[in-house]
């Protein structure tokens, strides 16, 4: 969920309708909603988002469960953004989401007491982390892993009891640093930007560790600890974001005669910090600033509670099944997962063959039921549970949504804007009008195709003797879509799993990165502590063999402790100022998080094609973070990139899943080594636009309701949030949602991530990414030399320049012209409708 955060694209065009319900969850990266720092993307947690966090950073499989929708991206990431879950935005929600070599062997500067044993692997490069906190004499903080100097975060050593004393000690130190900066600040780079970056980065790294652990290793103790210090953290963010001495110093730089001599990246930093400061309330009078700060504190708490309610509601539902007839149709992988879940819940003798089995609302379990269960009553029960998550009892998100929207409107009005969407767009490429114009163009191009999709389902189900053929409901769409796809293209996605084992997919992905971008990716397990035994760690090297970045990969679903969705987030960004050796820049480190089907028994993780696309997506976010050549830390990698451009590299990478040589390189039968059948590849390619109109409309629904809630909706007025959704659905859904549909209660992208008034970013960036990939098509996908040359140009522009240059200028530098929506409509098979 990245850029986080973090979230839907060509990949969606294979998704049967109801699978989109999991979209929000899979997109999402969850990041803090507060953007009150001089560098919002650094201080928001991620998913998320590009968890954008984004998280920043997360991504949109669909933003939440809904009749024909997806659950809460990043992505998207989540952010998801990442983002930027995505997510920086945790794109992966609509995860819009996401160095020079070491000069010495990497060795811990101050070894932390780790629960794991580090490998002796040494890597030449400048160590990624500067000291995270100055020495403190307090007995309670001396051994706190959050405050120790380290090369890579001690994820394995941080416990909930470390959070309160660690964060409070850090905030005290940073408060002193901020006071010193305000006392000595001058309008120069060395006296303003460099010390500011150190403050911002230190909090981003440490809070990012804590926030990340909450996303992947959640517990009641950790939640409580974060809740206790969150208000203090937000208070510091507000203090930093509203610093008038810092704001005035940036204004002085902009007004100085030396302004024109600054690099594009430095100009962008100054301009962004001035805009951010205004959005953070720096210009407000004392009483209005106090009101603004109270709103920000409350929004932070509400977003956190919203996210927790979604997780708790997802975990709460469990359906124990003892009669195998009730789950007739579920493939072997789903039965294995359901039995494995039952074992973890105390049914020690559960087996895939004889049960018992437990069905949950976690994505792999939910999707299998929706797609394959012949038991219509079971599909209905699970569907209704999913689209009403977090909408009743003490985990009801409805009043939280109402309060969030009310406070966002009040915040916008305090800043002089008509609505919150205008606030959101102030730091994006688009305007409200431009976003609505794009969504309407795509909607009109998709509508007739979606109507035909529904007719095709009715006719096919009737031909199969389905009793429900004349009355198809939401819990039927995914099931019959999958049957139609199998009939039309003779593709059974479950039968393809053996060809997509995780190790082989990753090998193929890394080989593609080598071809396109000239990099080598090598395992570095043991070099850095991890939070779970399944987490992998990798080193990225340039063509000369020098390390340029690192990343973690956490692939599997763990519903008892891990947030749903997929996202990329930064762990640390490339930075000249934070160099360990004073010469070479600090190297970037990222993490990628997915929720795919875990290994069952002695079999490796066998992936669906959608899970393959998700890994490619999040890796795209990570590449933009890791391959940056920008040394200015505040705009390196995914930092400083407009939210609606952050999904470009992630969605771009998904296109390669349909490229013949790439797919054939990753698709080998895990037992026999047999290559992917050529005829199946051709069918998969043909099926790419299957139900493209319906799937496009679902994303447009999410984006449109998001904009409506943040522009014309009046909190507390005659129209409820659900009235708004139903009104939007009249033009974006062929089959109206159920009266009790509460997908908004699970729409984490906009209520717990960075995608508020920004979910349109997925479609906006999809236009950019499709056009970017068309550059490779124009060059010739079968011309290896042309592909390599175009890949290098993509690396030197889209991936290298980070936030140091406006995204439209970067795109034009790569493509030679401004973006066009034509490649997207062509890829989706919707161009004739558009014409």
Secondary structure, DSSP 8 states (H G I E B T S, - for coil): --BS-----GGGGGS-GGGGGGHHHHH-----S---STTHHHHS----SSTBTTBS----S-SS--TT------TT-------------B----------EEEEE---SS----SS-------EE--S---SS-----TTTTT-GGGS--SS--TTT--HHHHHHHHHHHHHHHHHHHHHHHHH--SSIIIIIHHHHHHHHHHHHHHHHHHHHHHHS--HHHHHHHHHHHHHHHHHHHHHHT-HHHHHHHHHHHHSTTGGGS-HHHHHHHHHHHHHHHHTTTTS-HHHHHHHHHHHHHHHHHHHHHHHHHHHHHHH-EEEE--GGGGTT--HHHHHHHHHHHHHTT-TT-BTTTB-EEEESSHHHHHHHHHH---HHHHHHHHHHHHTTT-SGGG--HHHHHHHHHHHHHHHHHTT-SSHHHHHHTTSS--HHHHHHHHHHHHHHHHHHHHHHHHHHHHHHHHTT-TTGGG--HHHHHHHHHHHHHHHH---HHHHGGG-BHHHHHHHHHHHHHHHH--EEEE-TTSS--SSTT-EEEEEE-TTS-EEEEEEEEEE--TTTS-SS-EEEEEE--BSTT-SSSSS-B-EEEEEEEEE----TTS--B--HHHHHHHHHHHHHHHHHHS-----GGGSTTTT--GGGTTHHHHHHHGGGG-HHHHHHH-B-TTT--B--HHHHHHHHHGGGTTHHHHHHHHHHHHHHHHHHTTT--TTSSS-HHHHHHHHHHHH-SS---TT--GGGG-HHHHTSS-TTTTTHHHHHHHHHHHHHHHHHHH-TT-HHHHHHHHHHHIIIIITSGGGS-HHHHHHHHHSS---SHHHHHHTT-HHHH-
